[in-house]
């Protein structure tokens, strides 16, 4: 009798099974197997991580808007300075993600742990260097940004807490970048959810004095943010100490490594400069908007928070592309890295383009959720609609720039940002606002024009392929 043997091939996971795996934390090797599945497993937790961050940005201004246009303007002016902290945090995070991802792709667990430890050292130093001067000179910074005496009087404590405690924002970004680079996106998601849920609960309690909490007005919003994110950072350190399947930091890793530290610092400096250039341009835009008064500032602050509500989930997709690029280059698969960028960019365009259509169609209703002030609503509606016209450009552009960063090429995006934001956007915003009938709307138009041009430049540079040869 002839024995017949049959081999069973395991059925590929269903979409729902993949979603559950992504939320639970996937153990898949992202350098092999289905690329679409790898994107899905990384993108779902990264997008959900950013969804709650974007929800906080909207809810925060929702509560603050109940305090009047001066309070909204205080938040807008302070956060325009805080964007410099974001720039440093994101710059450090991009280089950290790239280096950790490259070591993970090379199957170098010790190298990944050593890179993570050096990143934490850099983050702690930067937190102290930024937080102390910001705490001491926050009121002066408000004045330099064009704040009226009334705004400075009511908002100086808000600025002192928000800017002086900026180190928690930086460390929150940086520690999550370590988890993302390792491919532990679900952990990063849960950490940010813990932080932001605490933030959302504390916000109205401290602003309006609900229950046993003191009524602190706009200062309460800053304290809620600091408390929620500070607890999140403590939890991050706990998880780093506990370790994950991909990343285990042991006692032998807990020391300064000059070679790795200098290499990380070198990549980080251009990454920081990249985002300082971009974020500082927003300070320039706010300064131009402030020339048109507190109502224009309030309009800008509300509309930009709504745009951030959509863009942050898209940033999650971009982070997925950065991790895939870093790990696949480390594994010697540049074609897989390239295809990951094309596919993620397409998904991002579909998502953010659809959101843009909704914002354009329902702008008056959306703005009405935040304010009914007749001096604020018309400008805010125009701002939201104009910004939304650039959503497709924002979507593809952020994926391309994150692909460069994920490869460790932080220099190319720096040049792109310098040209787009400072050679095109700021001069164009000033000219359109001050020398045409557009007035403040010209500032919003300049953003769309500059971002669209930056996407075209990034696309040409990405197709040249020099990023795939980057060594970190």
C-alpha positions as a Markdown table, in Angstrom:
| # | Residue | x | y | z |
|---|---|---|---|---|
| 1 | Unk | 0.0 | 0.0 | 0.0 |
| 2 | Unk | 1.3 | 3.4 | -1.0 |
| 3 | Unk | 1.2 | 6.0 | 1.7 |
| 4 | Unk | 0.0 | 9.4 | 0.7 |
| 5 | Unk | 1.2 | 12.4 | 2.6 |
| 6 | Unk | -0.5 | 15.8 | 2.5 |
| 7 | Unk | 0.9 | 19.1 | 3.7 |
| 8 | Unk | -1.4 | 21.7 | 5.1 |
| 9 | Unk | -0.6 | 25.3 | 4.5 |
| 10 | Unk | -1.6 | 27.7 | 7.2 |
| 11 | Unk | -4.3 | 30.1 | 6.0 |
| 12 | Unk | -3.2 | 33.8 | 6.0 |
| 13 | Unk | -4.7 | 35.8 | 8.9 |
| 14 | Unk | -8.0 | 37.6 | 8.2 |
| 15 | Unk | -8.2 | 41.4 | 8.4 |
| 16 | Unk | -9.9 | 41.2 | 11.8 |
| 17 | Unk | -7.2 | 38.8 | 13.1 |
| 18 | Unk | -4.6 | 41.3 | 11.9 |
| 19 | Unk | -6.3 | 44.2 | 13.6 |
| 20 | Unk | -6.5 | 42.3 | 16.9 |
| 21 | Unk | -2.8 | 41.3 | 16.6 |
| 22 | Unk | -1.8 | 44.9 | 15.9 |
| 23 | Unk | -3.7 | 46.2 | 19.0 |
| 24 | Unk | -2.3 | 43.4 | 21.2 |
| 25 | Unk | 1.3 | 43.8 | 19.9 |
| 26 | Unk | 2.6 | 41.8 | 16.9 |
| 27 | Unk | 5.7 | 39.6 | 17.0 |
| 28 | Unk | 6.0 | 39.6 | 13.2 |
| 29 | Unk | 9.4 | 40.2 | 11.6 |
| 30 | Unk | 8.6 | 43.3 | 9.4 |
| 31 | Unk | 11.5 | 42.6 | 7.1 |
| 32 | Unk | 9.8 | 39.5 | 5.6 |
| 33 | Unk | 6.3 | 38.3 | 4.6 |
| 34 | Unk | 3.4 | 40.4 | 3.2 |
| 35 | Unk | 4.3 | 44.1 | 3.0 |
| 36 | Unk | 0.7 | 45.1 | 3.2 |
| 37 | Unk | 0.3 | 43.1 | 6.4 |
| 38 | Unk | 3.5 | 44.7 | 7.9 |
| 39 | Unk | 2.1 | 48.2 | 7.1 |
| 40 | Unk | -1.2 | 47.3 | 8.7 |
| 41 | Unk | 0.3 | 45.8 | 11.9 |
| 42 | Unk | 2.5 | 48.9 | 12.4 |
| 43 | Unk | 0.1 | 51.5 | 11.2 |
| 44 | Unk | -3.0 | 50.6 | 13.3 |
| 45 | Unk | -1.4 | 51.2 | 16.7 |
| 46 | Unk | 0.6 | 54.2 | 15.5 |
| 47 | Unk | -2.5 | 55.8 | 14.0 |
| 48 | Unk | -4.5 | 55.1 | 17.1 |
| 49 | Unk | -1.7 | 56.5 | 19.2 |
| 50 | Unk | -1.9 | 59.8 | 17.3 |
| 51 | Unk | -5.8 | 59.8 | 17.2 |
| 52 | Unk | -5.9 | 60.3 | 20.9 |
| 53 | Unk | -3.1 | 62.9 | 20.8 |
| 54 | Unk | -5.1 | 64.8 | 18.1 |
| 55 | Unk | -8.3 | 64.4 | 20.1 |
| 56 | Unk | -6.6 | 66.0 | 23.1 |
| 57 | Unk | -5.4 | 68.9 | 20.9 |
| 58 | Unk | -9.1 | 69.6 | 19.9 |
| 59 | Unk | -10.6 | 69.0 | 23.4 |
| 60 | Unk | -8.0 | 71.2 | 25.0 |
| 61 | Unk | -8.9 | 74.2 | 22.9 |
| 62 | Unk | -12.6 | 73.3 | 23.2 |
| 63 | Unk | -12.5 | 73.9 | 27.0 |
| 64 | Unk | -10.1 | 76.9 | 26.8 |
| 65 | Unk | -12.4 | 78.6 | 24.2 |
| 66 | Unk | -15.0 | 78.9 | 26.9 |
| 67 | Unk | -12.7 | 81.4 | 28.6 |
| 68 | Unk | -12.6 | 83.9 | 25.8 |
| 69 | Unk | -10.4 | 84.9 | 22.9 |
| 70 | Unk | -7.6 | 86.1 | 25.2 |
| 71 | Unk | -7.3 | 82.6 | 26.7 |
| 72 | Unk | -7.3 | 81.0 | 23.2 |
| 73 | Unk | -4.6 | 83.5 | 22.1 |
| 74 | Unk | -2.5 | 82.6 | 25.2 |
| 75 | Unk | -2.6 | 78.9 | 24.1 |
| 76 | Unk | -1.8 | 79.8 | 20.5 |
| 77 | Unk | 1.2 | 82.0 | 21.4 |
| 78 | Unk | 2.6 | 79.7 | 24.0 |
| 79 | Unk | 2.3 | 76.7 | 21.7 |
| 80 | Unk | 4.0 | 78.5 | 18.9 |
| 81 | Unk | 7.0 | 78.7 | 21.2 |
| 82 | Unk | 6.5 | 75.1 | 22.4 |
| 83 | Unk | 6.8 | 74.0 | 18.8 |
| 84 | Unk | 10.5 | 74.5 | 19.2 |
| 85 | Unk | 10.5 | 71.9 | 21.9 |
| 86 | Unk | 8.5 | 69.7 | 19.6 |
| 87 | Unk | 11.1 | 70.2 | 17.0 |
| 88 | Unk | 13.9 | 69.1 | 19.3 |
| 89 | Unk | 11.8 | 66.2 | 20.5 |
| 90 | Unk | 10.8 | 65.0 | 17.0 |
| 91 | Unk | 14.4 | 65.5 | 15.7 |
| 92 | Unk | 15.8 | 63.3 | 18.5 |
| 93 | Unk | 13.0 | 60.9 | 18.0 |
| 94 | Unk | 13.5 | 60.5 | 14.3 |
| 95 | Unk | 17.2 | 59.7 | 14.7 |
| 96 | Unk | 16.4 | 57.4 | 17.6 |
| 97 | Unk | 13.8 | 55.5 | 15.6 |
| 98 | Unk | 16.1 | 55.2 | 12.6 |
| 99 | Unk | 19.1 | 53.9 | 14.7 |
| 100 | Unk | 17.0 | 51.5 | 16.8 |
| 101 | Unk | 15.2 | 50.2 | 13.7 |
| 102 | Unk | 18.4 | 49.7 | 11.8 |
| 103 | Unk | 19.9 | 47.6 | 14.6 |
| 104 | Unk | 16.7 | 45.6 | 14.9 |
| 105 | Unk | 16.8 | 44.9 | 11.2 |
| 106 | Unk | 20.4 | 43.8 | 11.5 |
| 107 | Unk | 19.3 | 41.4 | 14.4 |
| 108 | Unk | 21.7 | 43.3 | 16.7 |
| 109 | Unk | 19.7 | 43.3 | 20.0 |
| 110 | Unk | 22.6 | 44.7 | 22.1 |
| 111 | Unk | 23.1 | 47.5 | 19.6 |
| 112 | Unk | 19.5 | 48.5 | 19.7 |
| 113 | Unk | 19.5 | 48.6 | 23.5 |
| 114 | Unk | 22.7 | 50.7 | 23.6 |
| 115 | Unk | 21.2 | 53.1 | 21.1 |
| 116 | Unk | 18.1 | 53.5 | 23.2 |
| 117 | Unk | 20.1 | 54.2 | 26.4 |
| 118 | Unk | 22.1 | 56.9 | 24.6 |
| 119 | Unk | 18.9 | 58.5 | 23.3 |
| 120 | Unk | 17.5 | 58.7 | 26.8 |
| 121 | Unk | 20.7 | 60.4 | 28.1 |
| 122 | Unk | 20.4 | 63.0 | 25.3 |
| 123 | Unk | 16.8 | 63.6 | 26.1 |
| 124 | Unk | 17.3 | 64.2 | 29.8 |
| 125 | Unk | 20.1 | 66.7 | 29.1 |
| 126 | Unk | 17.9 | 68.5 | 26.5 |
| 127 | Unk | 15.0 | 68.6 | 28.9 |
| 128 | Unk | 17.0 | 70.4 | 31.6 |
| 129 | Unk | 18.6 | 72.8 | 29.1 |
| 130 | Unk | 15.2 | 73.8 | 27.7 |
| 131 | Unk | 13.0 | 73.7 | 30.8 |
| 132 | Unk | 14.9 | 76.1 | 33.1 |
| 133 | Unk | 15.2 | 79.1 | 30.8 |
| 134 | Unk | 11.7 | 78.7 | 29.6 |
| 135 | Unk | 10.4 | 78.7 | 33.2 |
| 136 | Unk | 12.3 | 81.8 | 34.1 |
| 137 | Unk | 11.5 | 83.9 | 31.0 |
| 138 | Unk | 8.1 | 82.7 | 29.8 |
| 139 | Unk | 6.4 | 86.1 | 30.3 |
| 140 | Unk | 9.0 | 87.8 | 28.2 |
| 141 | Unk | 8.5 | 85.3 | 25.5 |
| 142 | Unk | 4.8 | 86.0 | 25.4 |
| 143 | Unk | 5.6 | 89.7 | 25.0 |
| 144 | Unk | 8.1 | 89.0 | 22.2 |
| 145 | Unk | 5.4 | 87.0 | 20.4 |
| 146 | Unk | 3.1 | 90.1 | 20.3 |
| 147 | Unk | 0.9 | 89.3 | 23.3 |
| 148 | Unk | -1.1 | 92.2 | 24.7 |
| 149 | Unk | -0.7 | 93.3 | 28.4 |
| 150 | Unk | -4.0 | 91.6 | 29.1 |
| 151 | Unk | -2.9 | 88.3 | 27.6 |
| 152 | Unk | 0.4 | 88.4 | 29.5 |
| 153 | Unk | -1.3 | 89.1 | 32.8 |
| 154 | Unk | -3.8 | 86.3 | 32.4 |
| 155 | Unk | -1.6 | 83.8 | 30.6 |
| 156 | Unk | 1.9 | 84.1 | 32.2 |
| 157 | Unk | 1.3 | 81.1 | 34.6 |
| 158 | Unk | 0.0 | 79.0 | 31.7 |
| 159 | Unk | 3.2 | 79.8 | 29.7 |
| 160 | Unk | 5.4 | 79.1 | 32.7 |
| 161 | Unk | 4.0 | 75.6 | 33.3 |
| 162 | Unk | 3.7 | 74.7 | 29.7 |
| 163 | Unk | 7.1 | 75.9 | 28.7 |
| 164 | Unk | 9.0 | 75.1 | 31.9 |
| 165 | Unk | 7.6 | 71.6 | 32.0 |
| 166 | Unk | 8.4 | 71.0 | 28.3 |
| 167 | Unk | 10.9 | 68.3 | 29.2 |
| 168 | Unk | 8.0 | 65.8 | 29.8 |
| 169 | Unk | 6.8 | 66.4 | 26.2 |
| 170 | Unk | 10.3 | 65.8 | 24.9 |
| 171 | Unk | 10.8 | 62.6 | 26.8 |
| 172 | Unk | 7.3 | 61.3 | 25.9 |
| 173 | Unk | 8.2 | 61.7 | 22.2 |
| 174 | Unk | 11.7 | 60.2 | 22.6 |
| 175 | Unk | 10.8 | 57.1 | 24.7 |
| 176 | Unk | 7.9 | 56.2 | 22.3 |
| 177 | Unk | 10.4 | 56.6 | 19.4 |
| 178 | Unk | 12.5 | 53.8 | 21.0 |
| 179 | Unk | 9.5 | 51.5 | 21.1 |
| 180 | Unk | 8.5 | 52.4 | 17.5 |
| 181 | Unk | 12.0 | 51.8 | 16.2 |
| 182 | Unk | 11.9 | 48.3 | 17.8 |
| 183 | Unk | 8.6 | 47.6 | 16.1 |
| 184 | Unk | 6.7 | 47.6 | 19.5 |
| 185 | Unk | 4.1 | 50.1 | 18.2 |
| 186 | Unk | 1.3 | 48.7 | 20.4 |
| 187 | Unk | 3.3 | 49.6 | 23.5 |
| 188 | Unk | 3.9 | 53.2 | 22.3 |
| 189 | Unk | 0.1 | 53.4 | 21.6 |
| 190 | Unk | -0.9 | 52.3 | 25.1 |
| 191 | Unk | 1.6 | 54.7 | 26.7 |
| 192 | Unk | 0.3 | 57.7 | 24.9 |
| 193 | Unk | -3.3 | 56.7 | 25.6 |
| 194 | Unk | -2.6 | 56.5 | 29.3 |
| 195 | Unk | -1.0 | 60.0 | 29.2 |
| 196 | Unk | -3.7 | 61.6 | 27.2 |
| 197 | Unk | -6.7 | 60.1 | 28.9 |
| 198 | Unk | -5.4 | 61.5 | 32.2 |
| 199 | Unk | -5.0 | 64.8 | 30.4 |
| 200 | Unk | -8.5 | 64.8 | 29.1 |
| 201 | Unk | -10.0 | 64.0 | 32.5 |
| 202 | Unk | -7.9 | 66.7 | 34.3 |
| 203 | Unk | -8.5 | 69.4 | 31.7 |
| 204 | Unk | -12.1 | 70.5 | 32.6 |
| 205 | Unk | -11.5 | 69.7 | 36.3 |
| 206 | Unk | -8.6 | 72.1 | 36.7 |
| 207 | Unk | -9.9 | 74.8 | 34.3 |
| 208 | Unk | -13.4 | 75.1 | 35.9 |
| 209 | Unk | -12.8 | 73.8 | 39.4 |
| 210 | Unk | -15.0 | 70.7 | 39.2 |
| 211 | Unk | -15.4 | 68.6 | 42.4 |
| 212 | Unk | -12.4 | 68.9 | 44.7 |
| 213 | Unk | -10.2 | 70.6 | 42.1 |
| 214 | Unk | -9.3 | 74.3 | 42.3 |
| 215 | Unk | -10.6 | 76.6 | 39.6 |
| 216 | Unk | -7.4 | 77.7 | 37.7 |
| 217 | Unk | -8.7 | 78.9 | 34.4 |
| 218 | Unk | -6.3 | 78.7 | 31.5 |
| 219 | Unk | -3.5 | 77.8 | 33.9 |
| 220 | Unk | -5.4 | 74.6 | 34.7 |
| 221 | Unk | -5.1 | 73.5 | 31.1 |
| 222 | Unk | -1.3 | 73.6 | 31.3 |
| 223 | Unk | -1.2 | 71.8 | 34.7 |
| 224 | Unk | -3.4 | 69.1 | 33.3 |
| 225 | Unk | -1.1 | 68.6 | 30.3 |
| 226 | Unk | 2.0 | 68.5 | 32.5 |
| 227 | Unk | 0.4 | 66.0 | 35.0 |
| 228 | Unk | -0.9 | 63.6 | 32.4 |
| 229 | Unk | 2.2 | 63.5 | 30.3 |
| 230 | Unk | 4.5 | 63.4 | 33.3 |
| 231 | Unk | 2.7 | 60.2 | 34.5 |
| 232 | Unk | 3.0 | 58.8 | 31.0 |
| 233 | Unk | 6.8 | 59.4 | 31.0 |
| 234 | Unk | 7.1 | 57.5 | 34.4 |
| 235 | Unk | 5.2 | 54.6 | 32.9 |
| 236 | Unk | 7.5 | 54.7 | 29.8 |
| 237 | Unk | 10.6 | 54.3 | 32.0 |
| 238 | Unk | 8.9 | 51.4 | 33.8 |
| 239 | Unk | 8.3 | 49.6 | 30.4 |
| 240 | Unk | 11.8 | 50.3 | 29.2 |
| 241 | Unk | 13.2 | 48.8 | 32.4 |
| 242 | Unk | 10.9 | 45.8 | 32.1 |
| 243 | Unk | 11.8 | 45.2 | 28.5 |
| 244 | Unk | 9.9 | 43.8 | 25.5 |
| 245 | Unk | 10.4 | 40.8 | 23.2 |
| 246 | Unk | 12.4 | 42.9 | 20.7 |
| 247 | Unk | 14.2 | 45.3 | 23.1 |
| 248 | Unk | 15.7 | 44.4 | 26.4 |
| 249 | Unk | 17.8 | 47.0 | 28.3 |
| 250 | Unk | 20.1 | 45.2 | 30.7 |
| 251 | Unk | 22.5 | 46.5 | 33.4 |
| 252 | Unk | 25.5 | 46.3 | 31.0 |
| 253 | Unk | 23.8 | 48.7 | 28.6 |
| 254 | Unk | 23.3 | 51.4 | 31.2 |
| 255 | Unk | 26.4 | 53.5 | 30.5 |
| 256 | Unk | 27.6 | 56.2 | 28.2 |
| 257 | Unk | 28.9 | 54.9 | 24.9 |
| 258 | Unk | 30.8 | 57.7 | 23.2 |
| 259 | Unk | 30.8 | 56.3 | 19.7 |
| 260 | Unk | 27.1 | 55.6 | 19.6 |
| 261 | Unk | 26.3 | 58.8 | 21.4 |
| 262 | Unk | 28.2 | 60.9 | 19.0 |
| 263 | Unk | 26.7 | 59.1 | 16.0 |
| 264 | Unk | 23.2 | 59.6 | 17.3 |
| 265 | Unk | 24.0 | 63.2 | 18.2 |
| 266 | Unk | 25.2 | 63.8 | 14.6 |
| 267 | Unk | 22.1 | 62.4 | 13.0 |
| 268 | Unk | 19.9 | 64.2 | 15.6 |
| 269 | Unk | 21.4 | 67.7 | 15.1 |
| 270 | Unk | 20.3 | 67.7 | 11.4 |
| 271 | Unk | 17.0 | 66.2 | 12.5 |
| 272 | Unk | 16.5 | 68.8 | 15.1 |
| 273 | Unk | 17.5 | 71.6 | 12.7 |
| 274 | Unk | 15.0 | 70.1 | 10.2 |
| 275 | Unk | 12.1 | 70.5 | 12.6 |
| 276 | Unk | 13.3 | 73.7 | 14.1 |
| 277 | Unk | 13.2 | 75.2 | 10.6 |
| 278 | Unk | 9.7 | 73.9 | 10.1 |
| 279 | Unk | 8.3 | 74.8 | 13.5 |
| 280 | Unk | 10.0 | 78.2 | 13.7 |
| 281 | Unk | 8.2 | 79.0 | 10.5 |
| 282 | Unk | 4.9 | 78.6 | 12.4 |
| 283 | Unk | 6.2 | 81.1 | 14.9 |
| 284 | Unk | 6.7 | 83.5 | 12.0 |
| 285 | Unk | 3.2 | 82.8 | 10.7 |
| 286 | Unk | 1.7 | 83.4 | 14.2 |
| 287 | Unk | 3.7 | 86.7 | 14.4 |
| 288 | Unk | 2.2 | 87.8 | 11.1 |
| 289 | Unk | -1.3 | 86.7 | 12.2 |
| 290 | Unk | -0.9 | 88.6 | 15.5 |
| 291 | Unk | -0.8 | 91.9 | 13.5 |
| 292 | Unk | -4.5 | 91.4 | 12.8 |
| 293 | Unk | -5.5 | 91.2 | 16.5 |
| 294 | Unk | -6.6 | 88.7 | 19.1 |
| 295 | Unk | -9.6 | 87.6 | 17.1 |
| 296 | Unk | -7.4 | 86.6 | 14.2 |
| 297 | Unk | -5.1 | 84.7 | 16.6 |
| 298 | Unk | -8.1 | 82.9 | 18.1 |
| 299 | Unk | -9.3 | 82.0 | 14.6 |
| 300 | Unk | -5.9 | 80.6 | 13.6 |
| 301 | Unk | -5.5 | 78.7 | 16.9 |
| 302 | Unk | -8.9 | 77.0 | 16.5 |
| 303 | Unk | -8.5 | 76.1 | 12.9 |
| 304 | Unk | -4.9 | 74.8 | 13.2 |
| 305 | Unk | -6.0 | 72.6 | 16.2 |
| 306 | Unk | -8.7 | 71.0 | 13.9 |
| 307 | Unk | -6.2 | 70.5 | 11.1 |
| 308 | Unk | -3.8 | 68.8 | 13.7 |
| 309 | Unk | -6.7 | 66.6 | 14.6 |
| 310 | Unk | -6.6 | 65.1 | 11.1 |
| 311 | Unk | -2.8 | 65.3 | 10.5 |
| 312 | Unk | -1.7 | 63.5 | 13.6 |
| 313 | Unk | -3.2 | 60.2 | 12.6 |
| 314 | Unk | -1.6 | 60.7 | 9.2 |
| 315 | Unk | 1.7 | 61.2 | 11.1 |
| 316 | Unk | 1.1 | 57.8 | 12.6 |
| 317 | Unk | 1.1 | 56.3 | 9.1 |
| 318 | Unk | 4.3 | 58.2 | 8.3 |
| 319 | Unk | 5.9 | 56.7 | 11.5 |
| 320 | Unk | 5.0 | 53.2 | 10.2 |
| 321 | Unk | 6.8 | 54.0 | 7.0 |
| 322 | Unk | 9.9 | 55.2 | 8.9 |
| 323 | Unk | 10.1 | 52.0 | 10.9 |
| 324 | Unk | 9.7 | 49.8 | 7.8 |
| 325 | Unk | 12.4 | 51.8 | 6.0 |
| 326 | Unk | 14.9 | 51.5 | 8.9 |
| 327 | Unk | 14.3 | 47.9 | 9.6 |
| 328 | Unk | 14.3 | 46.8 | 5.9 |
| 329 | Unk | 17.5 | 48.7 | 5.1 |
| 330 | Unk | 19.1 | 47.1 | 8.1 |
| 331 | Unk | 18.0 | 43.7 | 6.7 |
| 332 | Unk | 19.4 | 44.5 | 3.3 |
| 333 | Unk | 16.0 | 44.9 | 1.5 |
| 334 | Unk | 16.0 | 48.4 | 0.0 |
| 335 | Unk | 13.3 | 47.5 | -2.6 |
| 336 | Unk | 10.9 | 46.5 | 0.2 |
| 337 | Unk | 11.7 | 49.7 | 2.0 |
| 338 | Unk | 10.9 | 51.7 | -1.2 |
| 339 | Unk | 7.6 | 49.9 | -1.8 |
| 340 | Unk | 6.6 | 50.5 | 1.8 |
| 341 | Unk | 6.9 | 54.2 | 1.2 |
| 342 | Unk | 4.8 | 54.2 | -2.0 |
| 343 | Unk | 2.0 | 52.2 | -0.5 |
| 344 | Unk | 1.9 | 54.1 | 2.8 |
| 345 | Unk | 1.9 | 57.4 | 0.9 |
| 346 | Unk | -1.1 | 56.2 | -1.1 |
| 347 | Unk | -3.1 | 55.2 | 1.9 |
| 348 | Unk | -2.3 | 58.5 | 3.6 |
| 349 | Unk | -3.5 | 60.5 | 0.6 |
| 350 | Unk | -6.8 | 58.7 | 0.5 |
| 351 | Unk | -7.3 | 59.2 | 4.3 |
| 352 | Unk | -6.3 | 62.8 | 4.6 |
| 353 | Unk | -7.8 | 63.8 | 1.2 |
| 354 | Unk | -11.2 | 62.5 | 2.4 |
| 355 | Unk | -10.9 | 64.4 | 5.7 |
| 356 | Unk | -10.1 | 67.6 | 3.8 |
| 357 | Unk | -13.3 | 67.3 | 1.7 |
| 358 | Unk | -15.3 | 66.9 | 5.0 |
| 359 | Unk | -13.6 | 70.0 | 6.5 |
| 360 | Unk | -14.3 | 72.1 | 3.4 |
| 361 | Unk | -18.0 | 71.1 | 3.2 |
| 362 | Unk | -18.8 | 71.5 | 6.9 |
| 363 | Unk | -16.3 | 74.2 | 8.1 |
| 364 | Unk | -19.0 | 76.6 | 9.5 |
| 365 | Unk | -20.6 | 73.8 | 11.6 |
| 366 | Unk | -17.2 | 72.5 | 12.8 |
| 367 | Unk | -16.0 | 75.9 | 13.8 |
| 368 | Unk | -19.3 | 76.5 | 15.5 |
| 369 | Unk | -18.5 | 73.7 | 17.9 |
| 370 | Unk | -15.7 | 75.8 | 19.3 |
| 371 | Unk | -16.9 | 79.4 | 19.2 |
| 372 | Unk | -19.9 | 81.5 | 18.2 |
| 373 | Unk | -17.9 | 84.8 | 18.4 |
| 374 | Unk | -18.8 | 86.7 | 15.3 |
| 375 | Unk | -15.3 | 88.3 | 15.2 |
| 376 | Unk | -13.7 | 84.9 | 15.1 |
| 377 | Unk | -16.0 | 82.6 | 13.1 |
| 378 | Unk | -15.5 | 84.0 | 9.5 |
| 379 | Unk | -11.7 | 84.0 | 9.6 |
| 380 | Unk | -11.6 | 80.6 | 11.3 |
| 381 | Unk | -13.9 | 79.1 | 8.6 |
| 382 | Unk | -11.7 | 80.6 | 5.8 |
| 383 | Unk | -8.6 | 79.3 | 7.5 |
| 384 | Unk | -10.0 | 75.7 | 7.9 |
| 385 | Unk | -11.1 | 75.6 | 4.3 |
| 386 | Unk | -7.8 | 77.0 | 2.9 |
| 387 | Unk | -5.6 | 74.7 | 5.0 |
| 388 | Unk | -7.8 | 71.7 | 4.0 |
| 389 | Unk | -7.1 | 72.3 | 0.3 |
| 390 | Unk | -3.5 | 71.2 | 0.9 |
| 391 | Unk | -4.4 | 67.9 | 2.7 |
| 392 | Unk | -3.3 | 65.6 | -0.2 |
| 393 | Unk | 0.0 | 67.4 | -0.3 |
| 394 | Unk | 0.5 | 67.2 | 3.4 |
| 395 | Unk | -0.3 | 63.5 | 3.3 |
| 396 | Unk | 2.2 | 62.4 | 0.7 |
| 397 | Unk | 4.9 | 64.9 | 1.8 |
| 398 | Unk | 5.0 | 63.7 | 5.4 |
| 399 | Unk | 5.4 | 60.1 | 4.3 |
| 400 | Unk | 8.3 | 61.0 | 2.0 |
| 401 | Unk | 10.1 | 63.1 | 4.6 |
| 402 | Unk | 9.6 | 60.4 | 7.2 |
| 403 | Unk | 11.1 | 57.9 | 4.8 |
| 404 | Unk | 14.3 | 59.9 | 4.6 |
| 405 | Unk | 14.4 | 60.2 | 8.4 |
| 406 | Unk | 13.7 | 56.5 | 8.8 |
| 407 | Unk | 16.8 | 55.8 | 6.6 |
| 408 | Unk | 18.9 | 58.1 | 8.8 |
| 409 | Unk | 19.1 | 60.8 | 6.1 |
| 410 | Unk | 18.0 | 63.7 | 8.1 |
| 411 | Unk | 19.9 | 66.2 | 6.0 |
| 412 | Unk | 17.7 | 66.0 | 2.8 |
| 413 | Unk | 14.5 | 66.9 | 4.7 |
| 414 | Unk | 16.4 | 69.8 | 6.4 |
| 415 | Unk | 17.2 | 71.4 | 3.0 |
| 416 | Unk | 13.6 | 70.8 | 1.8 |
| 417 | Unk | 12.2 | 72.5 | 4.9 |
| 418 | Unk | 14.6 | 75.4 | 4.7 |
| 419 | Unk | 13.6 | 76.1 | 1.1 |
| 420 | Unk | 9.8 | 75.5 | 1.5 |
| 421 | Unk | 9.2 | 77.2 | 4.8 |
| 422 | Unk | 11.7 | 80.1 | 4.8 |
| 423 | Unk | 12.4 | 80.8 | 1.1 |
| 424 | Unk | 8.8 | 80.4 | 0.0 |
| 425 | Unk | 6.2 | 80.3 | 2.8 |
| 426 | Unk | 7.2 | 83.2 | 5.2 |
| 427 | Unk | 7.9 | 85.8 | 2.5 |
| 428 | Unk | 4.8 | 84.7 | 0.6 |
| 429 | Unk | 2.7 | 84.9 | 3.7 |
| 430 | Unk | 4.0 | 88.4 | 4.5 |
| 431 | Unk | 3.4 | 89.7 | 0.9 |
| 432 | Unk | -0.1 | 88.2 | 0.6 |
| 433 | Unk | -1.2 | 89.4 | 4.0 |
| 434 | Unk | 0.2 | 92.9 | 3.9 |
| 435 | Unk | 0.1 | 93.8 | 0.2 |
| 436 | Unk | -3.0 | 92.1 | -1.2 |
| 437 | Unk | -6.7 | 92.1 | -0.4 |
| 438 | Unk | -6.3 | 88.6 | 1.1 |
| 439 | Unk | -5.0 | 90.1 | 4.4 |
| 440 | Unk | -4.8 | 87.4 | 7.0 |
| 441 | Unk | -6.2 | 84.7 | 4.6 |
| 442 | Unk | -2.9 | 85.2 | 2.6 |
| 443 | Unk | -1.1 | 83.6 | 5.5 |
| 444 | Unk | -3.2 | 80.5 | 5.1 |
| 445 | Unk | -2.7 | 80.3 | 1.4 |
| 446 | Unk | 1.0 | 80.5 | 1.7 |
| 447 | Unk | 1.0 | 77.3 | 3.7 |
| 448 | Unk | -0.8 | 75.4 | 1.0 |
| 449 | Unk | 1.5 | 76.7 | -1.8 |
| 450 | Unk | 4.7 | 76.0 | 0.2 |
| 451 | Unk | 3.7 | 72.5 | 1.2 |
| 452 | Unk | 2.7 | 71.5 | -2.4 |
| 453 | Unk | 6.1 | 72.7 | -3.7 |
| 454 | Unk | 7.9 | 70.7 | -1.0 |
| 455 | Unk | 6.1 | 67.5 | -2.0 |
| 456 | Unk | 7.3 | 67.9 | -5.6 |
| 457 | Unk | 10.9 | 68.4 | -4.5 |
| 458 | Unk | 10.8 | 65.5 | -2.0 |
| 459 | Unk | 9.4 | 63.2 | -4.7 |
| 460 | Unk | 12.2 | 64.0 | -7.1 |
| 461 | Unk | 14.9 | 63.5 | -4.4 |
| 462 | Unk | 13.3 | 60.2 | -3.1 |
| 463 | Unk | 13.3 | 58.7 | -6.6 |
| 464 | Unk | 17.0 | 59.4 | -6.9 |
| 465 | Unk | 17.5 | 56.7 | -4.2 |
| 466 | Unk | 20.5 | 58.2 | -2.3 |
| 467 | Unk | 18.6 | 57.7 | 1.0 |
| 468 | Unk | 18.9 | 53.9 | 0.6 |
| 469 | Unk | 22.7 | 54.1 | 0.8 |
| 470 | Unk | 22.7 | 56.0 | 4.1 |
| 471 | Unk | 24.9 | 54.5 | 6.9 |
| 472 | Unk | 24.0 | 55.1 | 10.6 |
